Amino acid sequence: MRRILATVAVAALAVASPAASAPTVPAVPIPQDPGASSVVPFLGAPRPAHPVAGARFAPRHPHMARNDRSNLHDDAYQSDAGWTPGPLGHDPSVTSTLFTQECASVTFDARGRLLTVCVGLATVDLRLLDPDTLDVIADYPLPPRPASSAEHPFTAFGGGGYFYLDDRDRVVVPTSDGTIDVIEETGDPDSPTLALAKQYDVSAQVGDSLILSALPDWAGRIWYVTGSGVVGVIDPDSGATRARQLPGETIGNSIAVDETGGVFVVSDKALYRFEARRGTTSPTPHVTWRKPYDAGHRQKPGQSQVGSGTTPTLVRRDGHRFVAITDNADPRMHVLVFRAGPRDTGPRPVCSVPVFPRHRGDTDNSLIAIGDAIVVENNYGYTGPEQNPPSGDPARNTPTTVPGVTRIDVDYARGTCRKRWTNDEVRVPSSVSKASAATGLVYVYEHPAADEVQYVDGEPAAGGEDPWYLTALDLRTGRRVWSRFTGVGLGYNNNYAPITLGPDGTAYVGVLGGLVAVRDTP
């Protein structure tokens, strides 16, 4: 571990953030520990795509980039799934770029280039990257993280962890200064720079709390939430904003929006539906309903806060709308599905399905909604990068993450749910997993326990004990199809970052060292 950290620190000097108008900067790979060569690089076998027939996803949001390219969770419904293909396991290659910042949220402009916000312990940068080489085309420094983030640096997601790409290829990103910045590509389209186009100052509404996330509703008003429980809305034309405080409640994740004007927020106590009501000077956030859930009594290992760890996930079937979250109950966590209902009538429960072992289940990542399936992962046991290795070492009696990925099938017409399968072998400490309707695969970022790793000669070389993999599961059966080793150690830990599927089928993973890309060999 010390060798990796030292190498990362030295290499970072060669890739210091360029100015916004700097020329292209070639990618520098995230360093590998020498022990990485002892890890078996590929498990399983490639297989043809098995598309999910009839899969339906969110309608295209009029104020966001196309689905699968607009935000961390792929669309306005926060489905974490779509028709973009991912790798099929044909001799997949791994490339990376080193920033010593985690490039978590990844979007794609109209030319297929990456726009990503990379967050470090202190610094935050918006970058435009070449999708093939990961070279830096343009860099735009954002306000640094506040000193308060140092208390929980790996679970503080505000000030850039979430952003969205709008319908004009502009990045809309909350900053640590209490603003929401709109940043555009300018100049030569082949070699653009990044420049501030507009800024909304909501610092008076959010105070000292960081803005976690911002998304537009279907009318183009920009909604935002903070960790301290502030919910606000901005008139994009005038810049006027109104906000309300959820009394005694906090928020830990992003929001979801639908075409009826609904804005869905989950706090550490309840699930909400908001909509904008016209005020005297600007729209006002109005609660149309509130649904409490079992938030539990403890912050379980693997969670960034008490309560649900999920961003609300929306589904539309036969003209009706549904919303899914998880609770934080003991002895077992549940996946909860509600019929969202019309305005002011409140949600109606569809089902509550217990998942994962007793007293050993939680998630801090959004649910996947694909077809009539919901997929949930178990993050129980992950306590952050300081835990080494994150999935534990039984020989040393260190804490272990608990394996588990479960598919639940929902009959939305009848209002019933059933567990389809559980894979209780794959350990997914903290990734925002994704599903592809084009390939029929669920992509997770896996970290096996020390005694589960396969090595070339049967045992690891020094420094090879902390490997990470991109793993593909069969959506129909839950079985492992293949796993591609990406790297060893802290630099390859994704620490709550998502897997993002690119237009050409590449899977990108934000990691503490920067960004990793896994793609099939043509």
Residue pairs with C-beta under 8 A, 6 or more apart in sequence:
1 388
1 466
1 489
1 490
3 33
3 463
4 31
4 33
4 463
4 488
4 489
4 490
4 491
5 490
7 31
8 30
8 31
8 98
8 100
8 490
8 491
8 513
9 100
11 28
11 31
11 98
12 98
12 99
12 100
14 28
15 25
15 28
15 97
15 98
15 99
15 136
17 123
17 125
17 139
17 141
18 25
18 136
18 139
19 139
20 138
20 139
20 140
20 141
20 193
20 194
20 195
21 138
21 193
22 136
22 138
22 139
23 191
24 130
24 135
24 136
24 137
24 191
25 135
25 136
25 139
26 133
26 135
27 95
27 96
27 97
27 98
27 133
27 134
27 135
27 136
28 97
28 98
29 95
29 96
29 97
29 98
30 96
30 97
30 98
30 487
30 491
30 492
30 511
30 513
30 514
30 516
31 98
31 491
31 513
32 487
32 488
33 463
33 464
33 488
33 489
34 461
34 462
34 463
35 460
35 461
35 462
35 463
35 464
35 465
35 488
36 463
36 464
36 467
36 485
36 487
36 488
37 456
37 461
37 464
38 455
38 456
38 457
38 459
38 460
38 461
38 464
39 453
39 454
39 455
39 456
39 460
39 464
39 467
39 485
39 488
40 454
40 455
40 456
40 485
41 484
41 485
42 89
42 91
42 92
42 482
42 483
42 484
42 485
43 454
43 469
43 480
43 482
43 483
44 89
44 472
44 480
44 481
44 482
44 483
45 89
45 481
45 482
46 88
46 89
46 90
46 91
46 482
46 520
47 88
47 89
47 481
47 482
48 88
49 85
49 88
49 438
49 439
49 440
50 439
50 440
50 474
50 475
50 476
51 437
51 438
51 439
51 440
52 370
52 371
52 437
52 440
52 475
54 371
55 81
55 83
55 370
55 371
55 437
56 316
56 371
57 67
57 75
57 77
57 79
57 81
57 82
57 83
57 437
58 67
58 75
58 76
58 77
58 79
58 258
58 314
58 316
59 259
59 316
60 66
60 67
61 67
61 70
61 75
61 76
61 167
61 216
61 218
61 257
62 167
62 218
62 220
63 166
63 167
63 216
63 218
63 220
64 70
64 71
64 75
64 76
64 164
64 165
64 166
64 167
64 215
64 216
65 107
65 108
65 109
65 164
65 165
65 166
65 167
65 169
67 74
67 75
67 82
68 74
68 75
68 82
68 83
68 84
68 501
68 503
69 107
69 108
69 165
69 503
70 76
70 107
70 164
70 165
71 105
71 107
71 162
71 163
71 164
71 165
71 215
71 254
72 104
72 105
72 106
72 162
72 254
72 432
72 498
72 500
73 79
73 80
73 254
73 256
73 311
73 313
73 366
73 432
73 498
74 80
74 81
74 82
74 434
75 82
76 215
76 256
76 257
76 258
76 314
77 256
77 258
77 313
77 314
77 315
77 316
77 369
78 254
78 256
78 311
78 312
78 313
78 314
78 366
79 313
79 314
79 368
79 369
79 370
80 313
80 366
80 367
80 368
80 369
80 432
80 433
80 434
80 435
80 498
81 368
81 369
81 370
81 434
81 435
81 436
81 437
82 436
82 437
82 501
83 436
83 437
83 438
84 436
84 438
84 501
84 502
84 503
84 505
85 436
85 438
85 439
85 501
85 505
86 434
86 436
86 438
86 439
86 441
86 443
86 472
86 501
86 505
86 507
87 470
87 472
87 484
87 505
87 506
87 507
87 518
87 519
87 520
88 439
88 441
88 472
88 505
88 520
89 472
89 481
89 482
89 484
89 520
90 520
90 521
91 520
91 521
92 470
92 484
92 518
92 519
92 520
92 521
93 518
93 519
93 521
94 484
94 485
94 486
94 487
94 516
94 517
94 518
95 133
95 134
95 516
95 517
95 519
96 134
96 486
96 487
96 511
96 513
96 514
96 515
96 516
96 517
97 129
97 134
97 135
97 136
97 514
97 515
98 491
98 513
98 514
99 118
99 120
99 125
99 127
99 513
99 514
99 515
100 120
100 512
100 513
100 514
101 118
101 119
101 120
101 123
101 124
101 125
101 514
102 118
102 119
102 120
102 494
102 495
102 497
102 510
102 511
102 512
102 514
103 116
103 117
103 118
103 127
103 497
103 510
103 511
103 514
103 515
104 116
104 117
104 118
104 119
104 161
104 496
104 497
104 498
104 510
105 116
105 117
105 161
105 162
105 163
105 498
105 510
106 114
106 115
106 116
106 498
106 500
106 508
106 510
106 515
107 114
107 115
107 116
107 163
107 164
107 165
107 171
108 114
108 115
108 131
108 165
108 502
108 503
109 115
109 128
109 165
109 169
109 185
110 169
111 189
112 131
112 502
112 503
112 504
113 128
113 129
113 130
113 131
113 137
114 127
114 128
114 129
114 130
114 131
114 134
114 502
114 508
114 515
115 126
115 127
115 128
115 129
115 165
115 171
116 126
116 127
116 129
116 510
116 515
117 124
117 125
117 126
117 127
117 142
117 160
117 161
117 163
117 171
117 173
118 124
118 125
118 126
118 127
118 510
118 514
118 515
119 145
119 159
119 160
119 161
120 145
121 145
121 150
121 153
122 144
122 145
123 141
123 144
123 145
124 141
124 142
124 143
124 144
124 145
124 159
124 160
124 175
124 176
125 139
125 140
125 141
125 142
126 139
126 140
126 141
126 142
126 160
126 171
126 173
126 183
126 194
127 136
127 138
127 139
127 140
128 136
128 137
128 138
128 139
128 185
128 192
128 194
129 135
129 136
129 137
129 515
130 137
131 502
131 503
131 504
131 506
131 517
134 515
134 517
137 191
137 192
138 185
138 192
138 193
138 194
139 194
140 183
140 194
140 195
142 159
142 160
142 173
142 175
142 176
142 181
143 159
143 175
143 176
143 177
143 179
144 176
145 153
145 156
145 159
145 176
146 159
146 176
146 210
148 156
148 208
149 156
149 159
149 176
149 210
152 304
154 384
154 385
154 495
154 496
155 304
155 305
155 384
155 496
156 210
157 212
157 252
157 253
157 304
157 496
158 174
158 176
158 209
158 210
158 211
158 212
158 226
158 227
159 174
159 175
159 176
159 210
159 211
160 173
160 174
160 175
160 176
161 212
161 213
162 174
162 212
162 213
162 214
162 254
163 171
163 172
163 173
163 174
163 214
164 171
164 172
164 214
164 215
164 216
165 171
165 172
166 172
166 182
166 216
168 184
169 184
169 185
170 182
170 183
170 184
170 197
171 181
171 182
171 183
171 184
171 194
172 180
172 181
172 182
172 214
172 216
172 222
173 180
173 181
173 183
173 214
174 180
174 181
174 210
174 211
174 212
174 213
174 214
174 224
175 181
175 211
176 210
177 203
178 201
178 202
178 203
178 204
178 206
178 211
179 199
179 200
179 201
179 202
179 203
180 199
180 200
180 202
180 211
180 214
180 222
180 224
180 234
181 196
181 198
181 199
181 200
182 196
182 197
182 198
182 199
182 200
183 194
183 195
183 196
183 197
184 194
184 195
184 197
185 192
185 193
185 194
186 192
186 193
186 194
186 195
187 193
200 222
200 234
200 236
200 239
200 241
201 239
202 211
202 224
202 232
202 234
202 241
202 243
205 230
205 232
205 241
205 242
205 243
206 224
206 226
206 228
206 230
206 232
206 243
207 228
207 230
209 226
209 227
209 228
209 230
210 226
210 227
211 224
211 225
211 226
212 224
212 225
212 226
212 227
212 251
212 252
212 253
212 254
213 224
213 225
213 253
213 254
213 255
214 222
214 223
214 224
215 222
215 223
215 254
215 255
215 256
215 257
215 263
216 222
216 223
216 236
216 257
217 223
217 233
217 257
217 261
217 263
217 275
217 276
218 257
218 258
218 259
218 260
218 261
219 261
219 276
220 236
221 233
221 234
221 235
221 236
221 276
221 283
222 233
222 234
222 236
223 231
223 232
223 233
223 234
223 255
223 257
223 263
223 274
223 285
224 230
224 231
224 232
224 233
224 234
225 231
225 232
225 251
225 254
225 255
225 265
226 251
227 250
227 251
227 252
228 245
228 250
228 251
229 245
229 246
229 247
229 248
229 249
229 250
229 251
229 267
230 243
230 244
230 245
230 246
231 243
231 244
231 246
231 251
231 265
231 272
231 274
231 285
232 241
232 242
232 243
232 244
232 285
233 241
233 242
233 243
233 263
233 276
233 282
233 283
233 284
233 285
234 240
234 241
234 282
235 241
235 282
235 283
238 282
240 281
240 282
241 282
242 279
242 282
242 283
242 284
242 285
243 285
244 284
244 285
246 267
246 269
246 272
248 269
249 267
249 268
249 269
249 270
250 267
250 268
250 305
250 307
251 265
251 266
251 267
251 268
252 268
252 304
252 305
252 307
252 308
252 309
252 364
253 266
253 308
253 309
253 310
253 311
253 366
254 311
254 366
255 263
255 264
255 265
255 311
255 312
256 263
256 264
256 311
256 312
256 313
256 314
256 323
257 263
257 264
258 264
258 314
258 316
258 321
258 340
260 275
260 321
260 343
261 275
261 276
262 273
262 274
262 275
262 288
262 321
262 340
263 273
263 274
263 275
263 276
263 285
264 271
264 272
264 273
264 274
264 312
264 314
264 323
264 340
265 271
265 272
265 274
265 312
266 272
266 307
266 308
266 310
266 311
266 312
266 325
267 307
268 295
268 305
268 306
268 307
268 308
269 292
269 293
269 295
269 307
270 290
270 291
270 292
270 293
271 290
271 291
271 293
271 308
271 312
271 323
271 325
271 338
271 347
272 287
272 289
272 290
272 291
273 287
273 288
273 289
273 323
273 340
273 347
274 285
274 286
274 287
274 288
275 286
275 288
275 343
276 283
276 284
276 285
276 286
277 283
277 284
277 285
277 286
278 284
288 343
288 344
289 341
289 344
289 345
289 346
289 347
291 338
291 346
291 347
293 308
293 325
293 327
293 336
294 327
294 328
294 329
294 334
295 306
295 307
295 308
295 327
295 328
296 306
296 307
296 327
296 328
296 329
296 330
297 306
297 330
298 306
298 330
299 305
299 306
300 328
300 362
300 380
301 362
301 380
301 381
301 382
301 383
301 399
302 309
302 362
302 363
302 364
302 378
302 379
302 380
302 381
302 382
302 383
302 401
302 429
302 430
303 309
303 328
303 362
303 364
303 379
304 364
304 496
306 328
307 328
308 325
308 326
308 327
308 328
309 326
309 328
309 362
309 363
309 364
309 365
309 379
310 324
310 325
310 326
310 363
310 365
310 366
310 367
311 366
312 323
312 324
312 325
313 323
313 324
313 325
313 366
313 367
313 368
313 369
313 374
314 321
314 322
314 323
314 324
314 340
314 369
315 321
315 322
315 323
315 324
315 369
315 410
315 412
316 322
317 372
317 412
317 413
318 412
318 413
320 339
320 340
320 412
321 339
321 340
321 341
322 337
322 338
322 339
322 340
322 350
322 410
322 412
323 337
323 338
323 340
323 347
324 335
324 336
324 337
324 338
324 367
324 369
324 374
325 335
325 336
325 367
326 333
326 334
326 335
326 336
326 363
326 367
326 376
327 333
327 334
327 336
327 352
328 362
330 359
331 358
331 359
332 354
332 355
332 356
332 357
332 358
332 359
332 361
333 354
333 355
333 356
333 361
333 362
333 363
334 352
334 353
334 354
334 355
335 351
335 352
335 353
335 355
335 367
335 374
335 376
335 408
335 417
336 349
336 351
336 352
337 349
337 350
337 351
337 352
337 374
337 410
337 417
338 347
338 348
338 349
338 350
339 347
339 348
339 349
339 350
339 415
340 347
341 347
341 348
350 410
350 412
350 415
350 416
350 417
351 410
351 415
351 416
351 417
353 408
353 417
353 418
353 419
355 361
355 376
355 378
355 404
355 406
355 408
355 419
355 422
356 362
356 378
356 380
356 402
356 404
356 406
357 402
357 404
360 378
360 380
360 381
360 402
361 378
361 380
361 402
361 404
362 378
362 379
362 380
363 376
363 377
363 378
363 379
364 379
364 430
364 496
365 377
365 379
365 430
365 431
365 432
365 433
365 496
366 432
367 374
367 375
367 376
368 374
368 375
368 376
368 433
368 434
368 435
368 442
370 435
370 437
370 475
371 437
372 409
372 410
372 411
372 412
373 407
373 408
373 409
373 410
373 420
373 475
374 407
374 408
374 409
374 410
375 405
375 406
375 407
375 408
375 433
375 435
375 442
375 475
376 405
376 406
376 408
377 404
377 405
377 406
377 428
377 431
377 433
377 444
378 401
378 402
378 403
378 404
378 405
378 406
378 428
379 401
379 428
379 429
379 430
380 401
380 402
380 404
381 391
381 392
381 399
381 400
381 401
381 402
381 429
382 390
382 401
382 429
382 430
383 390
383 399
384 495
385 490
385 493
385 495
385 512
387 398
387 399
388 466
388 490
389 398
389 447
389 450
389 465
389 466
390 401
390 429
390 447
390 466
390 493
391 400
391 401
391 427
391 429
391 447
391 448
391 449
391 450
391 452
392 398
392 399
392 400
392 401
392 449
392 450
393 449
393 450
393 451
393 465
394 400
394 449
394 450
394 451
395 450
395 451
400 427
400 449
401 427
401 428
401 429
401 447
401 449
402 427
403 423
403 424
403 425
403 426
403 427
403 428
404 422
404 423
404 424
404 426
404 428
405 422
405 423
405 426
405 428
405 433
405 442
405 444
405 473
405 478
406 419
406 421
406 422
406 423
407 419
407 420
407 421
407 422
407 475
407 478
408 417
408 418
408 419
408 420
409 417
409 418
409 419
409 420
410 416
410 417
411 417
420 478
421 477
421 478
422 478
423 473
423 478
423 479
423 480
425 480
426 444
426 446
426 471
426 473
426 480
427 446
427 447
427 448
427 449
427 452
428 444
428 445
428 446
428 447
429 447
430 494
430 495
430 496
431 444
431 445
431 494
431 496
431 497
431 498
431 499
431 509
432 496
432 497
432 498
432 499
433 442
433 443
433 444
433 445
433 498
433 499
434 442
434 443
434 498
434 499
434 500
434 501
434 507
435 441
435 442
435 443
435 475
436 443
436 501
439 472
440 474
440 475
440 476
441 472
441 473
441 474
441 475
441 481
442 472
442 473
442 474
442 475
443 470
443 471
443 472
443 473
443 499
443 501
443 507
444 470
444 471
444 473
444 499
445 468
445 469
445 470
445 471
445 494
445 499
445 509
446 468
446 469
446 470
446 471
446 483
447 466
447 467
447 468
447 469
447 493
448 467
448 469
450 465
453 460
453 465
453 467
455 464
463 488
463 489
464 488
465 488
466 488
466 489
466 490
467 485
467 487
467 488
467 492
468 485
468 486
468 487
468 488
468 492
468 493
468 494
468 511
469 483
469 484
469 485
469 486
470 483
470 484
470 486
470 499
470 507
470 509
470 516
470 518
471 480
471 482
471 483
471 484
472 480
472 481
472 482
472 483
473 479
473 480
473 481
474 480
474 481
484 518
486 492
486 509
486 511
486 516
486 518
487 511
487 516
490 512
490 513
491 511
491 512
491 513
491 514
492 511
492 512
492 513
492 516
493 511
493 512
494 509
494 510
494 511
494 512
495 511
495 512
497 509
497 510
497 511
498 509
498 510
499 507
499 508
499 509
500 507
500 508
500 509
500 510
501 507
501 508
502 508
504 519
505 519
505 520
506 517
506 518
506 519
507 517
507 518
507 519
508 515
508 516
508 517
508 518
509 515
509 516
509 517
509 518
510 516
